[in-house]
């Protein structure tokens, strides 16, 4: 199912109606709202244009907005009047998962005509530490179990693919989520606000790693979705055959946008192959700049084989490294190489 996502995060009825005029779009996820002021944007810059070494990327602020349910009801009503055959999903972000059942009940009482509610965990996820993230995911699953008993609309949960594990997905599905949407966007901090980078290249790489991180033979495979931007709509449609929901943003505003807003030409792309166990990732510290303290390789490694040591630079634990190549694919400085490790045995 092709849907319009909310990483652009612009609250514009004209934008919503323009997207829904596309016959390919069957569902729209409205921008996230919140009642937690700590999650609001700290800057007025909504867009960032990133240029580097011939690369041109766009990033948008994904911090949620304060908006009353009454205002939301008016906009939802107008959309449903014009496009009654399309599904409208309201998106919610909050710090405290324990408050979700009451918030869901309130939204249901005021917005009875919506088709679903998305619990967007991404802004909260990147505002807290690693241990707190684990609790956020598990407590959200528990809160959904409580809310699912009385809720009449579908519940979606959006999480960052970089940072979640299989047990989290299983827990959210068991809790009652109709679909767990994996965001394939890179998230960066700017002036203490969060921005999603619209990168078809990274999204393509991460989408190909999903089957390596999650066991798609399990029951939850039919409850997975993805949120990303892709270089072509053809690839988005291929994914829509595999996943319940495919959330798109810039693709649906202009299907040719990434022929203009491009990261790199095809010839500059570095193919990265899976290697056998005797190969391990090696980080050249002379090139590493810690991703300007974002430490992408530390966060993205599915085996937790990269940690900070010495002068707080990332180092690879060869005993844990499975040579999946994800750290090499994500490194913006090309500072990760393959090395062959000879075991003394």
DRENFIVEX-166606 format. One record per residue (C-alpha): residue in one letter; x, y, z. Coordinates in Angstrom, 3 decimals, decimal comma, m for minus. Layout:
// residues N
aa = A | u = X | v = Y | w = Z;
...
This chain:
// residues 345
aa = X | u = 0,000 | v = 0,000 | w = 0,000;
aa = X | u = 1,468 | v = 3,370 | w = m1,053;
aa = X | u = 0,878 | v = 6,134 | w = 1,485;
aa = X | u = 2,019 | v = 9,698 | w = 2,105;
aa = X | u = 4,287 | v = 9,868 | w = 5,149;
aa = X | u = 5,018 | v = 12,708 | w = 7,547;
aa = X | u = 8,790 | v = 13,244 | w = 7,387;
aa = X | u = 8,256 | v = 16,435 | w = 5,392;
aa = X | u = 6,239 | v = 17,486 | w = 8,438;
aa = X | u = 4,450 | v = 20,420 | w = 6,848;
aa = X | u = 0,961 | v = 21,086 | w = 8,144;
aa = X | u = m0,769 | v = 22,157 | w = 4,954;
aa = X | u = m4,230 | v = 21,117 | w = 3,839;
aa = X | u = m3,308 | v = 22,124 | w = 0,293;
aa = X | u = m0,377 | v = 19,730 | w = 0,423;
aa = X | u = m2,540 | v = 16,906 | w = 1,795;
aa = X | u = m5,172 | v = 17,378 | w = m0,892;
aa = X | u = m2,545 | v = 17,582 | w = m3,652;
aa = X | u = m1,051 | v = 14,281 | w = m2,597;
aa = X | u = m4,433 | v = 12,566 | w = m2,248;
aa = X | u = m5,301 | v = 13,619 | w = m5,808;
aa = X | u = m2,746 | v = 11,018 | w = m6,897;
aa = X | u = m4,659 | v = 7,791 | w = m7,543;
aa = X | u = m1,650 | v = 5,753 | w = m6,362;
aa = X | u = m2,010 | v = 7,098 | w = m2,816;
aa = X | u = m4,516 | v = 5,197 | w = m0,701;
aa = X | u = m3,546 | v = 6,485 | w = 2,746;
aa = X | u = m2,151 | v = 9,646 | w = 4,331;
aa = X | u = m0,285 | v = 9,968 | w = 7,628;
aa = X | u = m0,684 | v = 13,486 | w = 8,987;
aa = X | u = 2,284 | v = 15,265 | w = 10,651;
aa = X | u = 2,917 | v = 14,232 | w = 14,252;
aa = X | u = 1,316 | v = 16,124 | w = 17,104;
aa = X | u = 2,250 | v = 16,164 | w = 20,789;
aa = X | u = 1,329 | v = 17,606 | w = 24,167;
aa = X | u = 4,930 | v = 17,301 | w = 25,438;
aa = X | u = 6,662 | v = 20,663 | w = 25,024;
aa = X | u = 10,063 | v = 19,020 | w = 25,451;
aa = X | u = 9,651 | v = 17,414 | w = 22,025;
aa = X | u = 8,959 | v = 20,649 | w = 20,152;
aa = X | u = 11,446 | v = 22,148 | w = 17,683;
aa = X | u = 13,999 | v = 24,527 | w = 19,144;
aa = X | u = 14,603 | v = 26,312 | w = 15,855;
aa = X | u = 12,492 | v = 27,960 | w = 13,167;
aa = X | u = 14,528 | v = 26,436 | w = 10,331;
aa = X | u = 12,256 | v = 23,725 | w = 8,981;
aa = X | u = 14,427 | v = 22,674 | w = 6,033;
aa = X | u = 18,160 | v = 22,095 | w = 5,772;
aa = X | u = 19,891 | v = 21,891 | w = 2,423;
aa = X | u = 23,069 | v = 19,896 | w = 2,786;
aa = X | u = 25,860 | v = 20,228 | w = 0,220;
aa = X | u = 29,085 | v = 18,273 | w = 0,435;
aa = X | u = 31,552 | v = 16,974 | w = m2,144;
aa = X | u = 29,066 | v = 17,268 | w = m4,977;
aa = X | u = 26,273 | v = 15,852 | w = m2,850;
aa = X | u = 22,999 | v = 17,712 | w = m2,467;
aa = X | u = 20,560 | v = 16,510 | w = 0,172;
aa = X | u = 17,431 | v = 17,868 | w = 1,779;
aa = X | u = 16,548 | v = 17,396 | w = 5,443;
aa = X | u = 13,318 | v = 18,372 | w = 7,197;
aa = X | u = 12,587 | v = 19,003 | w = 10,843;
aa = X | u = 10,568 | v = 16,115 | w = 12,275;
aa = X | u = 9,825 | v = 17,583 | w = 15,707;
aa = X | u = 6,074 | v = 17,244 | w = 16,420;
aa = X | u = 3,665 | v = 20,184 | w = 16,636;
aa = X | u = 1,252 | v = 21,515 | w = 19,210;
aa = X | u = m2,215 | v = 21,501 | w = 17,688;
aa = X | u = m5,600 | v = 21,172 | w = 19,332;
aa = X | u = m7,783 | v = 18,169 | w = 18,611;
aa = X | u = m10,534 | v = 20,565 | w = 17,552;
aa = X | u = m8,298 | v = 22,043 | w = 14,815;
aa = X | u = m7,275 | v = 18,544 | w = 13,806;
aa = X | u = m10,912 | v = 17,459 | w = 13,606;
aa = X | u = m11,699 | v = 20,275 | w = 11,179;
aa = X | u = m8,837 | v = 19,338 | w = 8,837;
aa = X | u = m9,616 | v = 15,622 | w = 8,993;
aa = X | u = m13,279 | v = 16,339 | w = 8,241;
aa = X | u = m12,401 | v = 18,364 | w = 5,153;
aa = X | u = m10,062 | v = 15,649 | w = 3,856;
aa = X | u = m12,619 | v = 12,885 | w = 4,432;
aa = X | u = m15,363 | v = 14,899 | w = 2,723;
aa = X | u = m13,264 | v = 15,177 | w = m0,437;
aa = X | u = m11,600 | v = 11,759 | w = m0,311;
aa = X | u = m13,890 | v = 9,423 | w = 1,583;
aa = X | u = m12,246 | v = 6,401 | w = m0,035;
aa = X | u = m8,778 | v = 7,242 | w = 1,379;
aa = X | u = m7,564 | v = 6,338 | w = 4,849;
aa = X | u = m6,502 | v = 9,180 | w = 7,151;
aa = X | u = m4,108 | v = 8,395 | w = 9,979;
aa = X | u = m3,294 | v = 10,825 | w = 12,788;
aa = X | u = 0,255 | v = 10,668 | w = 14,149;
aa = X | u = 1,113 | v = 11,118 | w = 17,829;
aa = X | u = 4,431 | v = 11,530 | w = 19,651;
aa = X | u = 4,875 | v = 11,472 | w = 23,414;
aa = X | u = 7,545 | v = 10,805 | w = 26,041;
aa = X | u = 5,495 | v = 8,751 | w = 28,471;
aa = X | u = 4,180 | v = 5,508 | w = 27,049;
aa = X | u = 2,086 | v = 4,990 | w = 30,182;
aa = X | u = m0,173 | v = 7,874 | w = 29,132;
aa = X | u = m0,954 | v = 6,354 | w = 25,714;
aa = X | u = m4,192 | v = 4,502 | w = 26,636;
aa = X | u = m5,809 | v = 7,718 | w = 27,938;
aa = X | u = m4,556 | v = 9,790 | w = 24,986;
aa = X | u = m5,820 | v = 7,192 | w = 22,501;
aa = X | u = m9,217 | v = 7,182 | w = 24,201;
aa = X | u = m9,393 | v = 10,994 | w = 24,026;
aa = X | u = m8,413 | v = 11,060 | w = 20,349;
aa = X | u = m11,018 | v = 8,411 | w = 19,600;
aa = X | u = m13,743 | v = 10,444 | w = 21,329;
aa = X | u = m12,905 | v = 13,631 | w = 19,391;
aa = X | u = m11,747 | v = 12,157 | w = 16,066;
aa = X | u = m14,059 | v = 9,237 | w = 15,553;
aa = X | u = m13,866 | v = 9,446 | w = 11,758;
aa = X | u = m10,122 | v = 8,785 | w = 11,432;
aa = X | u = m9,003 | v = 5,393 | w = 10,149;
aa = X | u = m5,928 | v = 4,942 | w = 12,282;
aa = X | u = m3,449 | v = 6,346 | w = 14,781;
aa = X | u = 0,308 | v = 6,246 | w = 14,343;
aa = X | u = 2,482 | v = 6,241 | w = 17,456;
aa = X | u = 5,603 | v = 7,960 | w = 16,144;
aa = X | u = 8,472 | v = 7,007 | w = 18,462;
aa = X | u = 11,257 | v = 8,593 | w = 16,416;
aa = X | u = 11,373 | v = 12,093 | w = 18,001;
aa = X | u = 11,324 | v = 10,545 | w = 21,488;
aa = X | u = 13,844 | v = 7,854 | w = 20,488;
aa = X | u = 16,516 | v = 10,378 | w = 19,524;
aa = X | u = 15,956 | v = 12,564 | w = 22,585;
aa = X | u = 16,823 | v = 9,883 | w = 25,129;
aa = X | u = 19,678 | v = 7,488 | w = 25,923;
aa = X | u = 20,154 | v = 3,874 | w = 24,864;
aa = X | u = 18,774 | v = 2,299 | w = 28,060;
aa = X | u = 15,763 | v = 4,612 | w = 27,999;
aa = X | u = 15,091 | v = 3,651 | w = 24,381;
aa = X | u = 14,734 | v = 0,020 | w = 25,363;
aa = X | u = 12,178 | v = 0,970 | w = 28,024;
aa = X | u = 10,317 | v = 3,259 | w = 25,612;
aa = X | u = 9,824 | v = 0,436 | w = 23,101;
aa = X | u = 8,776 | v = m2,162 | w = 25,664;
aa = X | u = 6,480 | v = 0,202 | w = 27,608;
aa = X | u = 4,836 | v = 1,294 | w = 24,355;
aa = X | u = 4,071 | v = m2,344 | w = 23,570;
aa = X | u = 2,540 | v = m2,793 | w = 27,021;
aa = X | u = 0,479 | v = 0,397 | w = 26,659;
aa = X | u = m0,839 | v = m0,848 | w = 23,317;
aa = X | u = m2,046 | v = m4,054 | w = 24,967;
aa = X | u = m4,184 | v = m1,939 | w = 27,280;
aa = X | u = m5,434 | v = 0,400 | w = 24,531;
aa = X | u = m6,101 | v = m2,383 | w = 22,015;
aa = X | u = m8,922 | v = m3,772 | w = 24,118;
aa = X | u = m11,153 | v = m0,758 | w = 23,475;
aa = X | u = m9,727 | v = 0,996 | w = 20,390;
aa = X | u = m11,871 | v = 0,936 | w = 17,252;
aa = X | u = m9,210 | v = 2,179 | w = 14,814;
aa = X | u = m5,950 | v = 0,666 | w = 13,632;
aa = X | u = m2,732 | v = 1,397 | w = 15,519;
aa = X | u = 0,549 | v = 1,907 | w = 13,669;
aa = X | u = 3,928 | v = 2,339 | w = 15,350;
aa = X | u = 6,847 | v = 4,070 | w = 13,631;
aa = X | u = 10,366 | v = 3,234 | w = 14,808;
aa = X | u = 13,865 | v = 3,866 | w = 13,401;
aa = X | u = 15,262 | v = 0,800 | w = 11,629;
aa = X | u = 18,669 | v = 1,812 | w = 12,972;
aa = X | u = 18,252 | v = 1,070 | w = 16,648;
aa = X | u = 15,503 | v = m1,537 | w = 16,930;
aa = X | u = 15,874 | v = m5,274 | w = 17,212;
aa = X | u = 13,644 | v = m8,198 | w = 16,377;
aa = X | u = 12,353 | v = m8,581 | w = 19,928;
aa = X | u = 11,081 | v = m4,991 | w = 19,835;
aa = X | u = 9,124 | v = m5,582 | w = 16,621;
aa = X | u = 7,645 | v = m8,801 | w = 17,982;
aa = X | u = 6,647 | v = m7,084 | w = 21,224;
aa = X | u = 4,897 | v = m4,207 | w = 19,409;
aa = X | u = 3,013 | v = m6,594 | w = 17,115;
aa = X | u = 2,013 | v = m8,780 | w = 20,070;
aa = X | u = 0,832 | v = m5,612 | w = 21,801;
aa = X | u = m1,687 | v = m4,957 | w = 19,041;
aa = X | u = 0,086 | v = m2,803 | w = 16,434;
aa = X | u = m1,451 | v = m3,440 | w = 13,026;
aa = X | u = 1,822 | v = m2,397 | w = 11,446;
aa = X | u = 5,330 | v = m1,513 | w = 12,666;
aa = X | u = 6,752 | v = 1,046 | w = 10,238;
aa = X | u = 10,544 | v = 1,030 | w = 9,930;
aa = X | u = 11,906 | v = 4,470 | w = 9,125;
aa = X | u = 14,872 | v = 4,287 | w = 6,759;
aa = X | u = 15,724 | v = 7,963 | w = 7,178;
aa = X | u = 18,950 | v = 9,125 | w = 8,766;
aa = X | u = 18,186 | v = 11,495 | w = 11,658;
aa = X | u = 20,537 | v = 14,376 | w = 12,481;
aa = X | u = 20,583 | v = 17,058 | w = 15,175;
aa = X | u = 20,729 | v = 20,754 | w = 14,322;
aa = X | u = 20,299 | v = 23,478 | w = 16,938;
aa = X | u = 18,846 | v = 20,879 | w = 19,321;
aa = X | u = 16,140 | v = 19,910 | w = 16,820;
aa = X | u = 15,756 | v = 16,678 | w = 14,857;
aa = X | u = 15,930 | v = 16,446 | w = 11,064;
aa = X | u = 15,201 | v = 13,530 | w = 8,739;
aa = X | u = 17,508 | v = 13,347 | w = 5,728;
aa = X | u = 15,782 | v = 12,424 | w = 2,486;
aa = X | u = 18,325 | v = 10,012 | w = 1,068;
aa = X | u = 17,216 | v = 7,468 | w = m1,553;
aa = X | u = 20,718 | v = 5,976 | w = m1,566;
aa = X | u = 20,711 | v = 5,217 | w = 2,169;
aa = X | u = 17,086 | v = 4,037 | w = 2,052;
aa = X | u = 17,929 | v = 1,555 | w = m0,703;
aa = X | u = 20,904 | v = 0,219 | w = 1,279;
aa = X | u = 18,901 | v = m0,121 | w = 4,501;
aa = X | u = 15,919 | v = m1,713 | w = 2,751;
aa = X | u = 18,216 | v = m4,451 | w = 1,479;
aa = X | u = 19,475 | v = m5,060 | w = 5,024;
aa = X | u = 16,036 | v = m5,540 | w = 6,577;
aa = X | u = 15,974 | v = m9,300 | w = 5,772;
aa = X | u = 19,426 | v = m9,622 | w = 7,392;
aa = X | u = 18,321 | v = m8,003 | w = 10,650;
aa = X | u = 14,737 | v = m9,308 | w = 10,885;
aa = X | u = 13,563 | v = m12,851 | w = 10,255;
aa = X | u = 10,948 | v = m12,380 | w = 7,548;
aa = X | u = 9,817 | v = m15,972 | w = 7,837;
aa = X | u = 8,122 | v = m15,195 | w = 11,150;
aa = X | u = 4,480 | v = m14,233 | w = 11,590;
aa = X | u = 5,187 | v = m10,530 | w = 12,008;
aa = X | u = 6,445 | v = m10,217 | w = 8,407;
aa = X | u = 2,914 | v = m9,216 | w = 7,315;
aa = X | u = 2,865 | v = m6,445 | w = 9,923;
aa = X | u = 5,903 | v = m4,523 | w = 8,672;
aa = X | u = 6,036 | v = m1,257 | w = 6,760;
aa = X | u = 8,788 | v = 1,106 | w = 5,612;
aa = X | u = 9,120 | v = 4,885 | w = 5,511;
aa = X | u = 11,663 | v = 6,312 | w = 3,077;
aa = X | u = 12,426 | v = 8,156 | w = m0,143;
aa = X | u = 13,474 | v = 6,202 | w = m3,208;
aa = X | u = 15,159 | v = 7,194 | w = m6,438;
aa = X | u = 12,329 | v = 5,689 | w = m8,487;
aa = X | u = 8,682 | v = 4,877 | w = m7,919;
aa = X | u = 9,327 | v = 1,484 | w = m9,484;
aa = X | u = 11,358 | v = 0,411 | w = m6,455;
aa = X | u = 8,703 | v = 1,796 | w = m4,099;
aa = X | u = 6,086 | v = m0,364 | w = m5,842;
aa = X | u = 8,345 | v = m3,407 | w = m5,547;
aa = X | u = 8,499 | v = m2,838 | w = m1,794;
aa = X | u = 4,727 | v = m2,367 | w = m1,596;
aa = X | u = 4,429 | v = m6,018 | w = m2,655;
aa = X | u = 6,585 | v = m7,033 | w = 0,327;
aa = X | u = 5,390 | v = m4,710 | w = 3,096;
aa = X | u = 1,964 | v = m3,736 | w = 4,392;
aa = X | u = 2,649 | v = 0,015 | w = 4,161;
aa = X | u = 5,196 | v = 2,035 | w = 2,168;
aa = X | u = 5,366 | v = 5,637 | w = 3,372;
aa = X | u = 6,771 | v = 8,104 | w = 0,841;
aa = X | u = 7,370 | v = 11,838 | w = 1,077;
aa = X | u = 9,202 | v = 13,774 | w = m1,657;
aa = X | u = 8,492 | v = 11,038 | w = m4,207;
aa = X | u = 4,793 | v = 11,856 | w = m4,056;
aa = X | u = 5,334 | v = 15,593 | w = m4,429;
aa = X | u = 7,413 | v = 15,186 | w = m7,576;
aa = X | u = 8,203 | v = 11,767 | w = m9,014;
aa = X | u = 11,313 | v = 13,179 | w = m10,711;
aa = X | u = 12,639 | v = 14,992 | w = m7,660;
aa = X | u = 15,611 | v = 12,703 | w = m7,188;
aa = X | u = 16,787 | v = 13,120 | w = m10,753;
aa = X | u = 17,423 | v = 16,729 | w = m9,738;
aa = X | u = 18,133 | v = 16,464 | w = m6,014;
aa = X | u = 20,743 | v = 13,726 | w = m6,259;
aa = X | u = 23,378 | v = 12,512 | w = m3,844;
aa = X | u = 25,863 | v = 11,037 | w = m6,260;
aa = X | u = 26,013 | v = 9,662 | w = m9,754;
aa = X | u = 25,765 | v = 5,943 | w = m10,238;
aa = X | u = 29,471 | v = 5,607 | w = m11,124;
aa = X | u = 30,504 | v = 6,965 | w = m7,721;
aa = X | u = 28,613 | v = 4,378 | w = m5,718;
aa = X | u = 30,707 | v = 1,864 | w = m3,846;
aa = X | u = 29,356 | v = m1,681 | w = m3,946;
aa = X | u = 29,706 | v = m3,504 | w = m0,630;
aa = X | u = 29,444 | v = m7,271 | w = m0,535;
aa = X | u = 28,768 | v = m9,598 | w = 2,350;
aa = X | u = 31,949 | v = m11,331 | w = 3,444;
aa = X | u = 32,843 | v = m14,582 | w = 5,107;
aa = X | u = 33,545 | v = m14,701 | w = 8,807;
aa = X | u = 37,313 | v = m14,334 | w = 8,430;
aa = X | u = 36,745 | v = m10,820 | w = 7,088;
aa = X | u = 36,052 | v = m8,058 | w = 9,594;
aa = X | u = 35,363 | v = m4,345 | w = 9,443;
aa = X | u = 38,324 | v = m2,070 | w = 10,198;
aa = X | u = 37,964 | v = 1,657 | w = 10,973;
aa = X | u = 40,732 | v = 3,990 | w = 9,777;
aa = X | u = 40,866 | v = 6,528 | w = 12,609;
aa = X | u = 42,853 | v = 8,959 | w = 10,466;
aa = X | u = 39,731 | v = 9,391 | w = 8,316;
aa = X | u = 37,078 | v = 8,996 | w = 11,011;
aa = X | u = 35,510 | v = 12,226 | w = 12,270;
aa = X | u = 32,968 | v = 10,492 | w = 14,523;
aa = X | u = 30,276 | v = 11,609 | w = 12,024;
aa = X | u = 30,385 | v = 14,950 | w = 13,827;
aa = X | u = 29,553 | v = 13,085 | w = 17,048;
aa = X | u = 26,636 | v = 11,195 | w = 15,484;
aa = X | u = 28,675 | v = 7,944 | w = 15,523;
aa = X | u = 26,546 | v = 6,240 | w = 12,879;
aa = X | u = 28,544 | v = 3,015 | w = 12,810;
aa = X | u = 28,183 | v = 2,549 | w = 16,570;
aa = X | u = 24,434 | v = 3,010 | w = 16,369;
aa = X | u = 23,764 | v = 1,035 | w = 13,207;
aa = X | u = 25,776 | v = m2,133 | w = 13,890;
aa = X | u = 23,230 | v = m4,969 | w = 14,327;
aa = X | u = 25,746 | v = m7,025 | w = 16,316;
aa = X | u = 26,757 | v = m4,148 | w = 18,650;
aa = X | u = 30,323 | v = m4,905 | w = 17,572;
aa = X | u = 31,433 | v = m1,262 | w = 17,366;
aa = X | u = 32,059 | v = 0,627 | w = 20,578;
aa = X | u = 33,946 | v = 3,679 | w = 21,790;
aa = X | u = 37,428 | v = 3,092 | w = 23,146;
aa = X | u = 40,583 | v = 5,065 | w = 23,800;
aa = X | u = 39,975 | v = 8,665 | w = 22,797;
aa = X | u = 36,275 | v = 8,014 | w = 22,272;
aa = X | u = 36,694 | v = 6,830 | w = 18,679;
aa = X | u = 34,854 | v = 3,749 | w = 17,388;
aa = X | u = 36,656 | v = 0,416 | w = 17,435;
aa = X | u = 35,487 | v = m2,945 | w = 16,097;
aa = X | u = 35,199 | v = m6,009 | w = 18,309;
aa = X | u = 36,242 | v = m8,714 | w = 15,836;
aa = X | u = 34,693 | v = m11,438 | w = 17,996;
aa = X | u = 31,254 | v = m9,890 | w = 17,443;
aa = X | u = 31,628 | v = m8,535 | w = 13,895;
aa = X | u = 29,619 | v = m10,604 | w = 11,381;
aa = X | u = 31,013 | v = m8,770 | w = 8,304;
aa = X | u = 27,558 | v = m7,585 | w = 7,226;
aa = X | u = 29,013 | v = m4,388 | w = 5,728;
aa = X | u = 26,370 | v = m2,067 | w = 7,129;
aa = X | u = 28,944 | v = 0,146 | w = 8,878;
aa = X | u = 30,890 | v = 0,455 | w = 5,623;
aa = X | u = 27,748 | v = 1,417 | w = 3,731;
aa = X | u = 26,759 | v = 4,087 | w = 6,245;
aa = X | u = 30,176 | v = 5,716 | w = 6,780;
aa = X | u = 30,190 | v = 9,188 | w = 5,127;
aa = X | u = 34,006 | v = 9,393 | w = 5,238;
aa = X | u = 34,761 | v = 5,994 | w = 3,654;
aa = X | u = 36,774 | v = 5,212 | w = 6,754;
aa = X | u = 35,716 | v = 1,547 | w = 7,044;
aa = X | u = 37,542 | v = m1,241 | w = 5,234;
aa = X | u = 37,531 | v = m5,026 | w = 5,067;
aa = X | u = 40,488 | v = m6,799 | w = 6,676;
aa = X | u = 41,137 | v = m10,493 | w = 6,896;
aa = X | u = 41,669 | v = m11,701 | w = 10,437;
aa = X | u = 43,800 | v = m14,809 | w = 10,806;
aa = X | u = 42,798 | v = m16,848 | w = 13,853;
aa = X | u = 45,730 | v = m18,394 | w = 15,781;
aa = X | u = 43,750 | v = m21,634 | w = 15,778;
